Amino acid sequence: MGLALETVQKWFSTVDANLLAEDIVWTVSPGYPVSQHHYTSRKEVFEKFFPELTAHFSQWSAKPELFIEADDKAIVKGRYIGQFKQSNAPIEIEFIHIWTVRNGVITEVVSVADMAQVVRHLD
């Protein structure tokens, strides 16, 4: 196992802010229930992205199922699992993430998921 894979697996088990570069670029596909889809700092990720995303849910987690490493990249396939605050309805959404790791620090994340289920519940 290489450094990219080891770092990303550690992220999923700890969500340790120190694993993210200060100037991380974090991009999510359209449909995520957030105010923007491109974040350019660790501060934005923790103070904007995560709070906006999780505000809709009483429970929310990302469960990785498959890790693939290629040089300084780790590709992760998994599922978001949660429960809506308003309706208590459960939700399960497949995702693909591409993580870039340099010197043991995550410098970029690209996250793609079909968030149509979320939009239907929030309308």
C-alpha positions in Angstrom: 0.0 0.0 0.0 1.3 3.4 -1.0 1.2 6.8 0.7 -1.9 8.0 -1.2 -4.0 5.0 -0.2 -2.7 5.0 3.4 -3.5 8.7 3.8 -7.0 8.5 2.3 -7.9 5.4 4.4 -6.7 7.3 7.5 -9.0 10.2 6.4 -12.0 8.0 6.2 -11.4 6.5 9.6 -10.5 9.8 11.4 -11.6 12.8 9.3 -8.5 14.5 10.7 -8.3 18.1 9.4 -4.5 17.9 9.5 -4.6 15.4 6.7 -5.9 18.2 4.4 -3.6 20.8 2.9 -4.3 24.4 4.0 -4.9 25.2 0.3 -6.8 22.1 -0.6 -9.0 22.2 -3.7 -12.3 20.3 -3.0 -14.8 20.0 -5.8 -18.2 18.4 -5.7 -20.5 17.6 -8.6 -23.7 19.6 -9.2 -26.6 18.4 -7.0 -24.9 18.4 -3.7 -27.1 20.5 -1.3 -24.4 23.2 -0.7 -24.0 26.8 -1.8 -20.9 26.3 -4.0 -19.2 23.4 -5.6 -15.6 24.4 -5.4 -13.7 25.0 -2.2 -10.1 26.2 -2.0 -9.0 25.9 1.6 -9.2 23.5 4.6 -11.1 26.3 6.4 -13.8 26.4 3.7 -14.2 22.6 3.7 -14.8 22.5 7.4 -16.6 25.8 7.9 -18.8 25.8 4.8 -19.0 22.5 2.9 -19.4 20.0 5.8 -21.8 22.2 7.8 -24.0 23.0 4.7 -24.0 19.4 3.6 -24.8 17.8 6.9 -27.4 20.4 7.9 -30.0 18.5 6.0 -29.4 15.2 7.8 -29.8 13.8 11.3 -27.3 11.2 10.3 -24.7 11.3 7.6 -21.6 9.2 6.8 -19.4 8.2 3.9 -18.7 4.5 3.7 -15.9 3.5 1.4 -16.2 0.2 -0.4 -13.3 0.1 -2.9 -9.9 1.8 -2.9 -7.7 2.0 -6.0 -4.3 3.6 -5.9 -2.5 5.2 -8.9 0.7 7.1 -8.2 -0.3 10.1 -6.0 -4.1 9.4 -6.5 -6.6 7.3 -4.6 -9.9 6.5 -6.2 -12.6 5.6 -3.8 -16.0 4.1 -4.6 -18.5 4.1 -1.8 -21.9 5.1 -0.4 -23.2 8.1 1.5 -25.6 6.8 4.1 -27.9 9.1 6.0 -31.3 10.1 7.3 -33.1 13.3 6.4 -33.9 15.6 9.4 -37.4 16.7 8.1 -38.8 13.4 7.1 -36.6 10.8 8.8 -36.4 9.1 5.5 -33.2 7.0 5.0 -30.9 7.8 2.0 -28.1 5.9 0.3 -26.2 7.4 -2.5 -23.2 5.9 -4.4 -20.2 8.1 -4.8 -16.8 8.2 -6.6 -14.0 10.3 -5.2 -10.6 11.0 -6.7 -8.1 12.1 -4.0 -4.7 13.6 -4.7 -2.0 13.1 -2.0 1.4 14.8 -1.9 3.9 14.3 0.9 1.2 12.6 3.1 -1.3 15.5 2.8 -4.5 15.6 0.7 -4.2 18.4 -1.8 -7.3 17.8 -4.0 -10.6 16.0 -3.8 -13.1 15.5 -6.7 -16.4 14.1 -5.5 -19.1 12.8 -7.9 -22.5 11.5 -6.7 -26.0 11.4 -8.1 -27.7 13.7 -5.6 -31.1 13.6 -7.3 -32.5 11.7 -4.3 -31.4 14.6 -2.0 -33.1 17.2 -4.3 -36.4 15.3 -4.3 -36.4 15.2 -0.5 -35.5 18.9 -0.1 -38.1 20.3 -2.5 
